Amino acid sequence: MLDKLHSIYERYVHIEEQLSNPEVVTDIKKYTKLNKEYKDLQEIVEVYHTYKNLKGNIANAKEMLKDDDPEMKEMARAELNEAEAQIPALDERIKILLIPKDPEDSKDVVFEIRSGAGGDEASIFAGDLYKMYSKYFETQKWKVEAIDINEGSVGGYNKIVLEVSGDDVFGKLKFESGAHRVQRVPKTESQGRVHTSAATVVVMPKFEAEDIDINKADLRTDTFRASGAGGQHVNKTESGVRFTHLPTGIVAESTDSRSQHKNRDIAMNRLYVKMKEAQVIANNLEQKTKRKSLVGSGDRSDKIRTYNYPQNRLTDHRINLTLYSLDKVVQGNIEEIIEALQVAENAEKMKAGETL
């Protein structure tokens, strides 16, 4: 383990040297990328120093135990016991830190909420989810830009598309993709009966142009007119964009924005994500059976969570997590859920022996 930690430390020192190189400092993209990697490695380097010092203290204490002086032996024994007691917890922490982060974790996202089955109540629930996530975004100090808003007829939203940017956005939100089910008495229900309705969430990482390696000759691009939200306006320009990847037949489009430029970005992101998913299915079936990923595919039938208002209960079906604090969750207090999902994901990775 020390050898592995030492190689990470050497990489940390190398990046530190690079960050003081004038050529790197003037290259904003390279500097930003290296600076992020440098910050990501800081915690594990600090733990490495702590671990190395503890191992050194244990070795010194064992040497002192060979001394004939009883007082020195007693002092050495106390120091040895104290140092050795810290090792198990530190070992566990290092194991977690050595689990490789998904490369997309640091990326910003396109975040989409749509009403599902349940009519007007589904639109109202989609609105409640939007409020919940908005409050969580505020606590994270993330920047949010609305791309498309389609309001429901009695409140809430039929669809809302956002761009969310900040630190580790996808790393925290990637678990939210899937179908969210609500059980409660709708405002429109006169008999007081509990109804079930649903909304879906799709979280898509935003890729930079250099991340996307698609041959332009393999793409067909179509532009078309798109009607606005709920027929509120008609787009008189061809702002809708559709990409077709000719070798695979994969199609992705966007009419979310009135801006063709923004729609091109969103459509290209969607195409890239679809192509990556196809590659995962084709090439990594072994890994998929090796460990179960908790990250939603964005499949709208993939039920991940139930919000039961009469019982003030939230259940995440992927990890059998049940909380009786739904009133707090809908106010944006979802960090406990996200952390539980991250812990479960890390446990699966550790079982599969995935380390840096």
BELRA-V373878 format. One record per backbone hydrogen bond with DSSP energy under -0.5 kcal/mol. CO is the residue of the C=O (numbers start at 1). NH is the residue of the N-H. If there is no record, write none. Layout:
<<CO | NH> <CO | NH>>
This chain:
<<1 | 5> <2 | 6> <3 | 7> <4 | 8> <5 | 9> <6 | 10> <7 | 11> <8 | 12> <9 | 13> <10 | 14> <11 | 15> <12 | 16> <13 | 17> <14 | 18> <15 | 19> <16 | 20> <17 | 20> <18 | 21> <21 | 24> <21 | 25> <22 | 26> <24 | 27> <26 | 28> <27 | 31> <28 | 32> <29 | 33> <30 | 34> <31 | 35> <32 | 36> <33 | 37> <34 | 38> <35 | 39> <36 | 40> <37 | 41> <38 | 42> <39 | 42> <39 | 43> <41 | 45> <42 | 46> <43 | 47> <44 | 48> <45 | 49> <46 | 50> <47 | 51> <48 | 52> <49 | 53> <50 | 54> <51 | 55> <52 | 56> <53 | 57> <54 | 58> <55 | 59> <56 | 60> <57 | 61> <58 | 62> <59 | 63> <60 | 64> <61 | 65> <63 | 66> <64 | 67> <69 | 73> <70 | 74> <71 | 75> <72 | 76> <73 | 77> <74 | 78> <75 | 79> <76 | 80> <77 | 81> <78 | 82> <79 | 83> <80 | 84> <81 | 85> <82 | 86> <83 | 86> <83 | 87> <84 | 87> <84 | 88> <86 | 90> <87 | 91> <88 | 92> <89 | 93> <90 | 94> <91 | 95> <92 | 96> <93 | 97> <94 | 98> <96 | 99> <98 | 356> <102 | 105> <103 | 106> <104 | 107> <105 | 171> <107 | 170> <108 | 206> <109 | 111> <109 | 164> <110 | 112> <110 | 204> <111 | 162> <112 | 202> <113 | 160> <114 | 200> <117 | 198> <118 | 121> <119 | 122> <119 | 123> <120 | 124> <121 | 125> <122 | 126> <123 | 127> <123 | 157> <124 | 128> <125 | 129> <126 | 130> <127 | 131> <128 | 132> <129 | 133> <130 | 134> <131 | 135> <132 | 136> <133 | 137> <134 | 138> <135 | 139> <136 | 140> <137 | 141> <137 | 142> <138 | 141> <143 | 165> <145 | 163> <148 | 161> <149 | 151> <150 | 158> <150 | 159> <152 | 155> <155 | 154> <156 | 152> <158 | 115> <159 | 150> <160 | 113> <161 | 147> <161 | 148> <162 | 111> <162 | 164> <163 | 145> <164 | 109> <165 | 143> <166 | 169> <168 | 172> <169 | 172> <169 | 173> <170 | 174> <173 | 176> <174 | 177> <174 | 296> <178 | 201> <179 | 181> <179 | 304> <179 | 305> <180 | 199> <181 | 307> <182 | 197> <183 | 309> <183 | 310> <184 | 186> <184 | 195> <186 | 189> <188 | 190> <195 | 184> <197 | 182> <198 | 116> <199 | 180> <200 | 114> <201 | 178> <202 | 112> <202 | 204> <204 | 110> <205 | 207> <208 | 211> <208 | 212> <209 | 212> <211 | 213> <212 | 214> <215 | 218> <216 | 219> <218 | 246> <220 | 222> <220 | 244> <222 | 242> <224 | 240> <226 | 235> <228 | 231> <229 | 232> <233 | 228> <233 | 235> <234 | 236> <237 | 226> <237 | 239> <240 | 224> <241 | 254> <242 | 222> <243 | 252> <244 | 220> <244 | 246> <245 | 248> <245 | 249> <245 | 250> <250 | 245> <252 | 243> <254 | 241> <258 | 260> <259 | 263> <260 | 264> <261 | 265> <262 | 266> <263 | 267> <264 | 268> <265 | 269> <266 | 270> <267 | 271> <268 | 272> <269 | 273> <270 | 274> <271 | 275> <272 | 276> <273 | 277> <274 | 278> <275 | 279> <276 | 280> <277 | 281> <278 | 282> <279 | 283> <280 | 284> <284 | 288> <285 | 289> <286 | 290> <287 | 291> <291 | 293> <299 | 302> <301 | 303> <302 | 179> <304 | 317> <304 | 318> <305 | 181> <306 | 308> <306 | 315> <307 | 183> <307 | 309> <308 | 313> <309 | 312> <312 | 326> <313 | 308> <314 | 323> <315 | 306> <315 | 317> <316 | 319> <316 | 320> <316 | 321> <320 | 322> <321 | 316> <323 | 314> <325 | 328> <325 | 329> <326 | 330> <328 | 331> <328 | 333> <329 | 332> <332 | 334> <334 | 338> <335 | 339> <336 | 340> <337 | 341> <338 | 342> <339 | 343> <340 | 344> <341 | 345> <342 | 346> <343 | 347> <344 | 348> <345 | 349> <346 | 350> <347 | 351> <348 | 352> <349 | 354> <350 | 353> <353 | 355>>
